Amino acid sequence: MSAGPSRSRLGRLAIAIALTIGMAPACLAVPAAAATAGQEVADCSRSFTPVRLAAGQAADHLVYGELCLPKGRRPHAVQVTVHGGAYTHVYWDFPYQPENYSYVEHMTRAGFATFTIDRIGNGASSRPLGALVDVATNGFVVHQLVDALRRGTLRNSGGVSFAKVVLAGHSLGSSVVFDVASKYPGDADGVIITGMAHRFAAGIASVVPALSWPAFLEPRFHTLDPSYLTTRPGTRGELFYDLSNADPEVIAIDEATKGTTTLPEAATFLPYLIDGTTSRIHLPVLVVLGQHDRLFCGGVTGTDCSSSEALLEQERPFYPPDAELEAFALPNAGHDINLQRNSAAWFNVAEQWLARHFSA
């Protein structure tokens, strides 16, 4: 490996860690051409978008986002990626071996645009009182971002606008996608749901002790109020991965770049799976889980993720026919499908699904 790419990847990791702890390097204020390691295939710009937490309030909070376009192209569709609890945008654009683990790099290479955000309260985005931030708050924030993308008013984007928007969520971020797609029907044209299904495995109980760690106990989050939580140090590997198919370096970087969740988010993300929300999503839907996702798959109570066919049959009753539901179970994978060694398998499935519905 040449010295150049190594420095590039170290730089990405340094920026990722800085954003995780709320430091916004000066370089983030201006467009960053080809900000990812795949410099030859993407033009990326970083922005802070003013948002409101609720209707009628002032837009006095900022959401950090990275808009990446395939180099020299202006696709008509953009994917808005929404990370889960105790994560940041890094989950979708992983800085280590991005050719293997970055969904953003894979999609821009395939000709698709992405807008990857730090959810409100995470990374470089504003961190309001945690008591003010639940899943519906996140949904309202994403709704405003989608409006900016459609209108071409996103900062530092050069006025580029998009006719089609696909929302891609992971874990708690999938509940945010459910909220937006069901509550603001004109926002999304399709949704990708990962790390979430309608039947819970017994292992979901393990989230409670692992994700009950007050974030302020860690130096990087010491300024946050007590309603912000993160994962207890050293628990992410067992909780989120199939360890037999994971790189220890990935897990270490995952720990180093982890984010937070709020008590209201933790209290409001599961009801979206039991209140009929998904029956109101009349858009193409792709559902993807790791075969060994201990939170949702297996056991007496969990979803059957043993095959893509089984997963599809389990999830089909919860969506309307016009969702044209498709499903994929990633073999030998846990909850964090982006960060397993075989993540490219599901990236390819998503790419093919996007090509069928939203050709680049």
N, C-alpha and C positions, 0 to 999 in steps of 0.2 A: 504494500500500500504506500502510495506516495505521501510526502509530508503535507501537501496541500489539502487533500481530502481529510486527513486526520485533524488538521487544524480547524477545518470547516465543521467537523462533527463535534469537536471539543467546544467550539464557539456556540453551536446550537445547544449543547448541554448546559453551558454557562448561562445562556439567555433563558433557557427553560427554568433553571433553578432560581435565577433572579426574579422571573415573573411569578414563580410559586410563592416567594416570600414578599411579593408586593412591591418589588423594586422595578421601576420602569426605566431601562437604560435610555439615554438621550436618543439613540438611533431609532427608537420605536416611534418617534414623533413624525417620521418622514417615510415615504414609500420605500420599500426594500425590494428591489428587483431580484427575482430568483432567490428568495430568502432561504429556501430549503436547500438541503444538500444536493438535490437534483437540479442544479443551477440551469442546466441547458434545457429543461422542459417546463419551467414554471416562472411566472412573474407574480410576485407576492407583494402585498402592501399591508401595513399594520395600521390599525386605527383604534381610536377611543370614541365610542358613540354615546352621546347623552341620552339617557332613558329615564322614564318615570317608573316608580315602583307600583303605582296604582293610578287609575284614571283621575284626572283633576289635580294631580300633584305636579310639582315642578320637575323638569327633566334635569335634576341635579346629581345624578349618578352616572358613572361611565362604565361601559362594557368594552373590554379589550377583545379585538378580533383580528384574524389574519385572513385576508382574501387572496386566494391563489388561483391564477388562470394559467391554462396551458400556454406555453410561450408562443406568442404570435397569433393567438386565437381568442375569440370572444364567444364562448358557448352561450346558448340561450337559456341554459339551466344551471343552477348552482345548488350545491348541497350545503346545508347549514348543519354542522355537527355539534351535538350537545352532550357533554361529558356527564358522568355519573357523580354520585356523592363521594367526597374525599379524593376527587381527581381535578385536573385542570385540562385545558386544551391539549396538553402534552399527550394525553391518552390517544388522541387522534393523529397527532403528528410527533411521534416518538423520536427523540434526538439520537438514539443509539441504533446503529445499523438501520437507518431509515428505509433503505431499499427492501428490508424485510418486515419492519414493524410500523412504518408510517402509512396510514390510510390516505393521508393527504398526498404524499408523494406518489403512491400507486395511482390515485385517481387523476392527478394532473398528468402523469405519464400516459394515462388512457384517454386524455382529452377532455376531462370533466373539471369544472370549477368547484372550489370549496371555500366556505367561510367558516373558520374554526374559531370558536369563542371560549373565553373564560366565563362561565356562568357568573351572574351577579354574586358577590361574596367570595369569589375565588381568584387566584392568580393576580393579574394586574388590574382586574376590574375593581370597582368600588366595593367596599365592605361595610354596608349599613348594619344597624343593629340586627343581629340574627333573628330576633323575634319578629321582624318585619318581612322575612323572606321564607316563603313556602313554595310548593310546586306551582301553585297558581300565579304567584308573583313572577317566578321564572318564565311561565308561559306568556304572561303579559309583556315581559321584557323581550322575549324572542319574537313575539308579534310585532313589536316596534322595529326590531332589526330586519325582519322580513319586509316590512313596509319600505325601509330605507333601501334594501337591495332591489326591490321591484321598481322603485322610483329613481334609482341612480343617485341617491343623496348620501350614500355612505361616505364618510370622510376618507380622504386619501385614495379613493378608488378611481379617480379620473372620470367620474360620472358614468361608469359602466352600470347598466341595469340588466335585469334578468326577467324573462317572461315566465319562466318556470322555477319553482323552488321545491327541493326535496329536503325533508327534515330527517336527519339521522341521529338517533339517540342511543345512549348506552346506559343500562341500569336505571338509576333514578332519572337520568336524562331522557330515557324512553317515556317515563311518566310525563315529563315536560312536553315531549312531542305529542303524547296523547292529548294533553290539555290544549295545545295549540290547534291540532288537527280537528278536534271536536268542537272547540269553542269559537274558533275563527276560521270558518270553512273556506274562505277565499285565500288563506295564507299559503297552504301547502298543496302541491300537486301530486305528491307521493310521500310515503314515509318508510324509513328503515328502522326497525325495532331490534335492538340487540341487548342481550343480558337481561331479558325480562319475559316472563310467560305468566299465564293466568293461574297456574297451579304452583304452590310453594312446596319446596322440599323441606324436610325436617332441618336441614342444614342452615336454613335462613335464620334460625334462632341463634346461630353463632355470630351473626352480624351484631347482635345487641351488645355483648361484651366487647367485641373487637372495635365497634364504632361508637363506644360510649366514652371515649378518651377526650377529656376537655382539651381543645386545641391550644389554649393558652399555656399549657404545661410544656409545650415545645418552643424553643427560642424563636423559631421562624414565625410563630403565630402568637407571640406573647402579648400583642396589642389587642387581640380579639376578645370580645365579650364572652361570658360563660355559655351562651347559647350556641356557640360554634363548636363542633366536634370534629375529630379526625380519627383515623385508625390507630389503635394502640401499636406502638413500635414493634416491629418484628412479626406482625400477624398477617401481612398482605399475601405472602407466598401461599400459606396454607388455605387462606380464605378465598383467594381469587384465581388461583392457577391449578392446572394439572401439572404438578411438579415434575412428573416424569417427562414432560414435553416443554420445559421452560429453561431458559438461560438464566443462571443465577445473577449475572450482570444486569439483565433486564429487571429482575425483581429489586435489585439494589437501587437502580436508577428510579424505578417506580416509587420506592420508599423516599428517595431524596427529592422527588418532585411532586409528592402527594399534595392534595388539596384538602378542603374541608366540606362539611355539610352543616346545616343548621338543625336545631331541634324541630322547628316547624316543617322543614323538608322531610326529615325522617318520619314525622307523624302523618304526612299527607301523601306520600308517594304510592303506598299500597292500595288505598281506596280506589284508585283509577282502574284497578284490575277487577274490582267486584261490584262496581256501580253501573255497569253497562256503557261506560264511556266509549269503549272500542267499537261498540255496535253502531256508533254514530260517525264512524270514520269511513266516508264513501270515496276512498282514494286507493290506488294501488299500494299494497303493503307487502313488505318483505320482513320476515321474522327470522332472526339468527341467534342460536344459542350454542354454547360449548356443550359437547356431549356429556361432560362431567361437571357441569355447573352445579355446585353443591347448594346454591341458594334456591334454584328452581327445578332441578332435574333429579329424577330417580326416587326410589322409595315408594311407600304406599301413597303418600300425599302429593308427590311431585309430578312434574310433567315428564312424559316419556320422550326423552331426547336421544334414544338409542339409534335413531335414523332420521333422515330428513322427512321421510314419509310419515313416520310415527309422530314427529313434531307437528307436521302439517295437520294431521287428523286431530291432534289434541287442541290445537289453536283455532281450527276452522270455525267451531261453533260461536266463537266470541266476536267474529267480524261479519259484516254483511256481505252478500254475494258480490257486490260491485267493488269490494276491496281486492278482488282477484288475488287472494292470499297466496303467497309462496313462502316456503320455509326451508331453512338449511341448518343442519346440526353439524358443527365442526368437530370431527373426531379428535379424541385425545386432547380436549381443551376444557378449561374451567370457565369461570365467569368472565375473565378478561381475554376475550377472543383476539383482540388486536395484538396482544403481547405474548401469545404462544408461538412456538417455533413455526407452526404451519399456518400462521395468520393469512398468508397469501391465498390460501384455498378459499377462505370466505371473502377476501377482497375481490377475487375473481368472480365469485358468485354475484356480489353486489355490482361489479362492473357490467356483467352480462345483463342483470336485471335492469340497470339504468339504461343500457343500450337499447333494450327492447321498449322501454317506456319513454325515455327522454334522450334520444340519440344526440350525442355530442356534435 
